[in-house]
Amino acid sequence: MDTATDEMNLKIDITEDGPSARTLAITIPAEVVDERIEASYGNLQNQAQMRGFRKGKAPRHLLQKRFGDDVINETRGQLIMGAYQQAVQQKELRVVGDPDFPDELMEKPLEQGKDFSFEVALEVAPEFDLPELENVAIKKPIFEIDDSHVDTEIKNLAFRFGTPESIKKDFQPQDRLIGRASVDVEDHEGVFFETDKTLVVVPDVDDEGKGPVLGLLLEDLTARLEGAAVGSDIVFETVGPPAHERSELRDKKITIQFHVTDCERVTPLETETLVATFGLEDESMLRERLKLEIENRRDQEQRAAEREQVFEYLLDKTTVALPQKISEAQVARTIERQRMDLLYRGDNPEQVEKQLAEMRDQTQDQAINRLKLLFIMDKVARNFDIEVSDQEVNGRIAMMAQQRGERPDAVRTELQKTGGLQEVARQIMEHKAADRIVDQANVTEVPADEWNKEAKSKSDDRKAASGKKTAKKTAKKTASKAESRRRRQKTTKKTK
């Protein structure tokens, strides 16, 4: 029995139910129960107005008779949550997800002169040992910025700041379709989601026909949009990724009804107009400025590649037993963290959404690794005593705003609405922790071509492994269906 004295003089017993599962048995002493009930009645007596009595003068027995059940229920709830929060803080438990209180707990009697005991099941961050963090072998991709990179950047900017015009049909790559969307999900009654402002971008030639719709990656988006026009009704069918942050969408058949209400085609700006847009004197100044920005982005990409190798090393060398019931909030955090990272690197919002859709479409193993990395990097940061200041958060927001061509206060407001400020701080913490490992690593410089070849090889290996697992899963399902048919046939024969 693990007993301790604190604000409520709680008696706390912690039982381990698994690697990350815990049950808290909490007892609130009778004197605390009495004190809280009396305080609740005291507050009620000061505020209650009853016919025939001035405010604050109603007799206690009348208050008990009329409001007694409400007072007990409210006090019980306050005691339970207060005791739970105190126990977690007192025992320094790093809780993952929401606690699991018994359904009947709010019906349990709360009586004066008696202790009040209850249990709550929860999951905590897993315990594990970190590998050696010094002298990690890391490769740094090296490449020089030349005129071709600047030409590509000018082309992208000319399209980004181009003039949109409304078109009705004959859609081409990068045309932007806007319309109404209605989403139906297997096993979900009624419409799952509706919106009047769905954006669907016709995939570029390099995208091989793939593109996102409402955050879901469709392999044949170009084919599905072929022949469409403003006013068309298009049906997209897909299956929810097993790693989606919304559990009700995982492995479920999803049908999206999309009605095209408008379409925009962007006419790129001429280079001279682009120069004037940026307030520069001539094209050479524009090229000089863009080259500096590309070099800065190159440096960020190099550092990102080094961090990615740190993440791979930590995942390979660390054994982490994840809690069985990973909450949707944890999964969503991995998606949001990736969003912050992509925005920080300078990707525009449409590129970000496309990459997030690809991320959701990854295998279950990759999703599990992302979750493991959350716990690993949190421990690495604590190992190095890393902290994040408000000044660092503001600086990161300013950099993201510059990359997106927006005002910092507008980006901050957007992040506050979506809860992204916390993820910005977490991203900074993880980057600082990974950078600490990079700074004391054995770094070898390699040409960019060699680096890209290795990265493609790794990607192909992952796809091959994913294909094998999918084949096994499909074979298992097929065998299961065959067995079901055999049983049905056998049963039918018996019935006849």
TORNU-671111 format. One line per field, with one value per residue (C-alpha): residue in one letter; x, y, z; chain; residue number from 0. Coordinates in steps of 0.001 Angstrom, whole numbers, padded with zeros to 6 digits. Layout:
! TORNU-671111
r: a ...
east: X ...
north: Y ...
up: Z ...
c: A ...
k: NUM ...
This chain:
! TORNU-671111
r: m d t a t d e m n l k i d i t e d g p s a r t l a i t i p a e v v d e r i e a s y g n l q n q a q m r g f r k g k a p r h l l q k r f g d d v i n e t r g q l i m g a y q q a v q q k e l r v v g d p d f p d e l m e k p l e q g k d f s f e v a l e v a p e f d l p e l e n v a i k k p i f e i d d s h v d t e i k n l a f r f g t p e s i k k d f q p q d r l i g r a s v d v e d h e g v f f e t d k t l v v v p d v d d e g k g p v l g l l l e d l t a r l e g a a v g s d i v f e t v g p p a h e r s e l r d k k i t i q f h v t d c e r v t p l e t e t l v a t f g l e d e s m l r e r l k l e i e n r r d q e q r a a e r e q v f e y l l d k t t v a l p q k i s e a q v a r t i e r q r m d l l y r g d n p e q v e k q l a e m r d q t q d q a i n r l k l l f i m d k v a r n f d i e v s d q e v n g r i a m m a q q r g e r p d a v r t e l q k t g g l q e v a r q i m e h k a a d r i v d q a n v t e v p a d e w n k e a k s k s d d r k a a s g k k t a k k t a k k t a s k a e s r r r r q k t t k k t k
east: 000000 001374 000051 000813 -000417 -001314 -004042 -006882 -004858 -005611 -004801 -003575 -002904 -001361 -001724 000184 -002119 000396 003421 001578 -001741 -002385 -005336 -005562 -007490 -008175 -009746 -010930 -011102 -014426 -013291 -012622 -016003 -017732 -015807 -016704 -020389 -020638 -018882 -021339 -024330 -022752 -022396 -025946 -027329 -025651 -027072 -030426 -033690 -036721 -040220 -040805 -037108 -034623 -031603 -029115 -031634 -033311 -033072 -030594 -033190 -035306 -032265 -031402 -034924 -035137 -031549 -029908 -029501 -028036 -025572 -024385 -024019 -022053 -019836 -019190 -018053 -015749 -014222 -013600 -011892 -009963 -008723 -007794 -005811 -004082 -003164 -001707 000337 001387 002591 004106 002191 002512 -000999 -001702 -005252 -008330 -008892 -011489 -013890 -016479 -019948 -021560 -019180 -021499 -024236 -022079 -023366 -021500 -022321 -021198 -018996 -017805 -014736 -015338 -013333 -013178 -010954 -009897 -008071 -005551 -002574 000775 003710 005772 009048 012076 015832 017410 020284 023688 023146 026757 028711 025659 026584 024792 025054 024665 023435 025396 024138 024782 022086 022295 020247 017883 016711 016064 014164 011898 011284 010361 007933 006301 006000 004572 001839 001284 000785 -000905 -004302 -007209 -009995 -013222 -013618 -016472 -014948 -011919 -010016 -006219 -003489 -003451 -006948 -008782 -012298 -014540 -017819 -020107 -019184 -021131 -019316 -020858 -018954 -019619 -021472 -022226 -025881 -026678 -024253 -020836 -019672 -020825 -019144 -019822 -016158 -014319 -011180 -010034 -006904 -006384 -003120 -000013 001703 004412 001775 000969 -002780 -002784 -004243 -006072 -009781 -010790 -007457 -007814 -005349 -007000 -004750 -006843 -008042 -007136 -009174 -012175 -012151 -011921 -014845 -016166 -017465 -018998 -022323 -021084 -021707 -018662 -018538 -015247 -015007 -012099 -011230 -010141 -006408 -005614 -003495 -006151 -006431 -010217 -010820 -014296 -012711 -010039 -010496 -014054 -015575 -015927 -018104 -017717 -020435 -018836 -020836 -018639 -019838 -016823 -013366 -010361 -007419 -004401 -002550 001089 002548 005172 008621 008592 005281 006640 009649 007330 005146 008120 009129 012501 014386 015077 015137 018724 017737 014817 017119 019632 016944 015438 018833 019402 015965 016566 019954 018300 015673 018451 020104 016810 016350 019862 019164 015792 017546 019981 017144 015301 018331 018349 014695 015418 018339 016260 013365 015722 017628 014747 012179 008914 005741 002942 -000164 -002916 -005501 -003753 -006146 -007163 -005545 -002142 -002597 -003812 -000740 001562 -000363 -000341 003368 004043 001889 003978 007198 006088 004908 008209 010111 008175 005688 002514 -000783 -001871 001439 001093 -002395 -001223 001689 -000532 -002939 000013 001032 -002426 -002190 000937 001031 000030 003682 004668 001830 002985 006547 005319 003595 006670 008738 006500 007459 011106 011726 009933 012368 015386 014328 014040 017417 019006 016897 015579 013068 011207 010755 007957 010560 011440 007758 007275 010366 009153 005724 007407 009446 006357 004535 007410 007426 003672 003689 001351 001482 002783 -000285 -002569 -000623 -000686 -004472 -004924 -002746 -004649 -007954 -006675 -004635 -001436 000557 001280 002461 004778 006388 006625 008182 010821 011531 011951 014160 016396 016640 017490 019963 021760 022352 023405 025900 027743 027346 029820 028692 029746 029021 027556 026480 022773 022394 023747 021487 018399 019232 019467 016222 014410 015774 014460 011078 010856 011743 008968 006455 007525 007144 003755 002693 003617 001634 -001351 -001182 -001102 -004029 -005994 -005225 -006365 -009614 -010155 -009552 -011937 -014637 -014092 -014425 -017631 -019053 -018102 -019856 -022959 -023081 -022663 -025439 -027711 -027221 -028112 -031229 -032381
north: 000000 003368 005921 009637 012813 015871 018492 015958 013441 010893 007212 006054 002531 002048 -001316 -002184 -003902 -004033 -002197 001140 000347 001474 001382 004061 003126 006424 006909 010339 010514 011201 014544 015832 014559 016336 019540 019638 018851 021568 024040 023234 023788 026995 028355 027290 028954 032256 032209 030385 032300 030513 031876 033285 033771 036490 035589 033647 032987 029765 026959 024169 021377 022996 023361 019709 018628 020648 020673 017780 015447 018236 019235 015650 014997 018198 017630 014025 015116 017801 015379 012698 015015 016873 013640 012163 015253 015403 011710 012049 015088 013610 010352 012160 010016 010973 010067 009252 009886 010145 008260 005482 006061 003322 004138 003552 005864 008885 006791 005731 007122 010078 010207 012414 010701 008043 007668 007804 005324 004805 003359 004754 002983 004939 004552 006215 006973 003800 003317 002423 002943 005289 004065 005766 009361 010211 009455 008419 007833 010428 011418 015022 015493 018174 020012 023405 025847 026747 028695 025780 025885 029624 029105 026552 028910 031761 029443 028444 032055 033150 030548 031343 035071 034543 035762 033346 033090 031144 028223 025796 022606 020929 020917 020788 019977 022436 023748 024360 022919 024274 022743 021068 017738 015174 012274 008899 006345 002638 001676 005347 006357 009485 011911 011875 015299 018126 021270 023899 024849 021739 022357 019696 020418 018539 016602 017854 015638 014687 013471 010388 010974 010999 013776 014530 015084 016186 014886 011421 010389 009106 007116 007820 011384 012549 009739 010494 014164 013385 014848 016769 020346 023006 021554 017954 015514 013334 010329 009470 006100 005022 003158 005018 004584 002317 005147 007886 010068 009534 005953 005788 006199 003505 000696 001893 002385 006143 007717 011419 013098 016192 018832 021216 024811 026678 026173 028487 028358 030472 032346 032745 036219 037392 037695 041494 041684 039361 041651 044624 042651 042179 045843 045043 046895 044092 040335 039973 041308 038866 035968 037042 037215 033872 032178 033273 031974 028644 028283 028918 026288 023940 024338 023545 020468 019290 019659 017944 015011 014757 014831 012143 009871 010550 009538 006333 005505 006036 003947 001145 001093 001702 -000830 000903 -000911 001436 001727 -000540 002214 005024 007976 009786 012882 011146 010102 013580 015081 013169 014527 018075 017853 016915 019845 022266 020779 021128 024706 025526 024209 026577 024276 026021 024908 022797 020903 020380 018878 016561 015288 014861 012788 010620 010355 009128 006531 004955 001481 000655 000019 003493 004994 003055 004300 007899 007355 005714 008676 011020 009236 008755 012424 013543 011463 012664 016273 015567 013824 017025 019317 021108 023905 026094 029827 032099 033984 030784 030085 033645 033330 030076 031613 034618 032266 030264 033514 034646 031323 031589 035301 036151 038354 036699 037793 036138 032871 033004 033556 030578 028386 029459 028454 025016 024300 024437 026634 023652 021670 024521 024364 020565 020809 023215 020902 017873 019793 021010 017490 015971 018773 018041 014481 015713 018157 015287 012778 011376 013266 012227 014463 012708 014036 014753 012193 009425 010547 010585 007102 005737 007480 005963 002520 002815 003984 001056 -001387 000029 -000243 -003821 -004731 -003027 -004982 -008289 -007442 -006364 -009615 -011631 -009638 -010130 -013858 -014117 -012330 -014551 -017687 -016398 -015771 -019224 -020787 -018824 -020059 -023637 -023382 -021867 -024673 -027288 -025697 -025542 -029256 -030084 -027911 -029608
up: 000000 -001044 001414 001499 003139 001068 000727 001140 003198 000507 000782 -002630 -003807 -007273 -009020 -012187 -014694 -017540 -018990 -019076 -017371 -013822 -011424 -008755 -005630 -003843 -000419 000691 004511 006247 007635 004107 002925 005829 005222 001503 002075 004737 002418 -000378 001891 003181 -000361 -001154 001956 001051 -002491 -002295 -002328 -000883 -000509 002970 003769 003037 000915 003035 005848 004674 007301 006657 006868 004142 001905 002432 001637 -001572 -002867 -001017 -004022 -006164 -003441 -002931 -006675 -007250 -004221 -005225 -008695 -007293 -004790 -007426 -009916 -007213 -005646 -009036 -010098 -006708 -006870 -010384 -009390 -006063 -007639 -010650 -013122 -016793 -017919 -021577 -022795 -020600 -017316 -017264 -014367 -013647 -014995 -011612 -009750 -009877 -008252 -005310 -001985 -000483 003220 006070 008618 006153 003918 000178 -001909 -005666 -008381 -011754 -014572 -016611 -018906 -018361 -020615 -021051 -019221 -021339 -021582 -024111 -026282 -026461 -027601 -028525 -031710 -033737 -037411 -039582 -043243 -044392 -047999 -049855 -052945 -054500 -055591 -059276 -061824 -062452 -058817 -059105 -062378 -060676 -057758 -060125 -061916 -058604 -057455 -060797 -060363 -056676 -057325 -060680 -061774 -061191 -063720 -063512 -065903 -066510 -067962 -069568 -066293 -066407 -063825 -060899 -061626 -058335 -057990 -055220 -054168 -051663 -050136 -048144 -046471 -045593 -043510 -043234 -040003 -039247 -039222 -041205 -042860 -041205 -042418 -044702 -045991 -048671 -049128 -050290 -052353 -054822 -056861 -060118 -059579 -061359 -063931 -061411 -058922 -061053 -060716 -056892 -054767 -051500 -050990 -047482 -046174 -047747 -050450 -053642 -055964 -059078 -058499 -062016 -063575 -061363 -062415 -066119 -068054 -065030 -065258 -063043 -061921 -062038 -059207 -058563 -056246 -054555 -052833 -050681 -047486 -044365 -043635 -040657 -039212 -039425 -036331 -036267 -035100 -036680 -040147 -039858 -042393 -043104 -046543 -047129 -049820 -050691 -052771 -054356 -056268 -058271 -057862 -059243 -060713 -060937 -063305 -062440 -065176 -064009 -063740 -066176 -064635 -064999 -063134 -060449 -059984 -059525 -057116 -054793 -055155 -056729 -059468 -061937 -062460 -061232 -057796 -057709 -058585 -055954 -053279 -054265 -054284 -050678 -049681 -051448 -049743 -046389 -047209 -048320 -044933 -043223 -045410 -044544 -040855 -041293 -043017 -040103 -037574 -039525 -039180 -035443 -035291 -037248 -034949 -031810 -033136 -034138 -030838 -028389 -027228 -026324 -025256 -026269 -024104 -025431 -025706 -027540 -027584 -030750 -029276 -029351 -032982 -033929 -032271 -034605 -037601 -036238 -035434 -039067 -040210 -038135 -039498 -043118 -042628 -040924 -043943 -046190 -047927 -049018 -047413 -050406 -050450 -046696 -046997 -049775 -047679 -044611 -046710 -047778 -044136 -043113 -045889 -044396 -042893 -039342 -038441 -039606 -037561 -034490 -035008 -035109 -031772 -030269 -031374 -029365 -026136 -027117 -027985 -024838 -022782 -024804 -024148 -020423 -020519 -021888 -019632 -022700 -022225 -024719 -024138 -025339 -027371 -029263 -029983 -031265 -033442 -034970 -035678 -037339 -039550 -040521 -041343 -043556 -045404 -046017 -046865 -043962 -040871 -037663 -035683 -038268 -038047 -034234 -034238 -036558 -034324 -031217 -032836 -033841 -030706 -032756 -030360 -028131 -031148 -032174 -028729 -028939 -032395 -031097 -028166 -030448 -032870 -030052 -028622 -032027 -032759 -029494 -030741 -034210 -032688 -030980 -033835 -036366 -039489 -042994 -045979 -049054 -052481 -052811 -055626 -053410 -050575 -052804 -054105 -050545 -049557 -052562 -051716 -048147 -049429 -051860 -049068 -046880 -049728 -050413 -046734 -046677 -049767 -048144 -045018 -047097 -049077 -045853 -044470 -047702 -047730 -044134 -044946 -048004 -045952 -043310 -045931 -047430 -043991 -043398 -046712 -045858 -042505 -044089 -046668 -043951 -041910 -044966 -045639 -042040 -042228 -045421
c: A A A A A A A A A A A A A A A A A A A A A A A A A A A A A A A A A A A A A A A A A A A A A A A A A A A A A A A A A A A A A A A A A A A A A A A A A A A A A A A A A A A A A A A A A A A A A A A A A A A A A A A A A A A A A A A A A A A A A A A A A A A A A A A A A A A A A A A A A A A A A A A A A A A A A A A A A A A A A A A A A A A A A A A A A A A A A A A A A A A A A A A A A A A A A A A A A A A A A A A A A A A A A A A A A A A A A A A A A A A A A A A A A A A A A A A A A A A A A A A A A A A A A A A A A A A A A A A A A A A A A A A A A A A A A A A A A A A A A A A A A A A A A A A A A A A A A A A A A A A A A A A A A A A A A A A A A A A A A A A A A A A A A A A A A A A A A A A A A A A A A A A A A A A A A A A A A A A A A A A A A A A A A A A A A A A A A A A A A A A A A A A A A A A A A A A A A A A A A A A A A A A A A A A A A A A A A A A A A A A A A A A A A A A A A A A A A A A A A A A A A A A A A A A A A A A A A A A A A A A A A A A A A A A A A A A A A A A A A A A A A A A A A A A A A A A A A A A A
k: 0 1 2 3 4 5 6 7 8 9 10 11 12 13 14 15 16 17 18 19 20 21 22 23 24 25 26 27 28 29 30 31 32 33 34 35 36 37 38 39 40 41 42 43 44 45 46 47 48 49 50 51 52 53 54 55 56 57 58 59 60 61 62 63 64 65 66 67 68 69 70 71 72 73 74 75 76 77 78 79 80 81 82 83 84 85 86 87 88 89 90 91 92 93 94 95 96 97 98 99 100 101 102 103 104 105 106 107 108 109 110 111 112 113 114 115 116 117 118 119 120 121 122 123 124 125 126 127 128 129 130 131 132 133 134 135 136 137 138 139 140 141 142 143 144 145 146 147 148 149 150 151 152 153 154 155 156 157 158 159 160 161 162 163 164 165 166 167 168 169 170 171 172 173 174 175 176 177 178 179 180 181 182 183 184 185 186 187 188 189 190 191 192 193 194 195 196 197 198 199 200 201 202 203 204 205 206 207 208 209 210 211 212 213 214 215 216 217 218 219 220 221 222 223 224 225 226 227 228 229 230 231 232 233 234 235 236 237 238 239 240 241 242 243 244 245 246 247 248 249 250 251 252 253 254 255 256 257 258 259 260 261 262 263 264 265 266 267 268 269 270 271 272 273 274 275 276 277 278 279 280 281 282 283 284 285 286 287 288 289 290 291 292 293 294 295 296 297 298 299 300 301 302 303 304 305 306 307 308 309 310 311 312 313 314 315 316 317 318 319 320 321 322 323 324 325 326 327 328 329 330 331 332 333 334 335 336 337 338 339 340 341 342 343 344 345 346 347 348 349 350 351 352 353 354 355 356 357 358 359 360 361 362 363 364 365 366 367 368 369 370 371 372 373 374 375 376 377 378 379 380 381 382 383 384 385 386 387 388 389 390 391 392 393 394 395 396 397 398 399 400 401 402 403 404 405 406 407 408 409 410 411 412 413 414 415 416 417 418 419 420 421 422 423 424 425 426 427 428 429 430 431 432 433 434 435 436 437 438 439 440 441 442 443 444 445 446 447 448 449 450 451 452 453 454 455 456 457 458 459 460 461 462 463 464 465 466 467 468 469 470 471 472 473 474 475 476 477 478 479 480 481 482 483 484 485 486 487 488 489 490 491 492 493 494 495
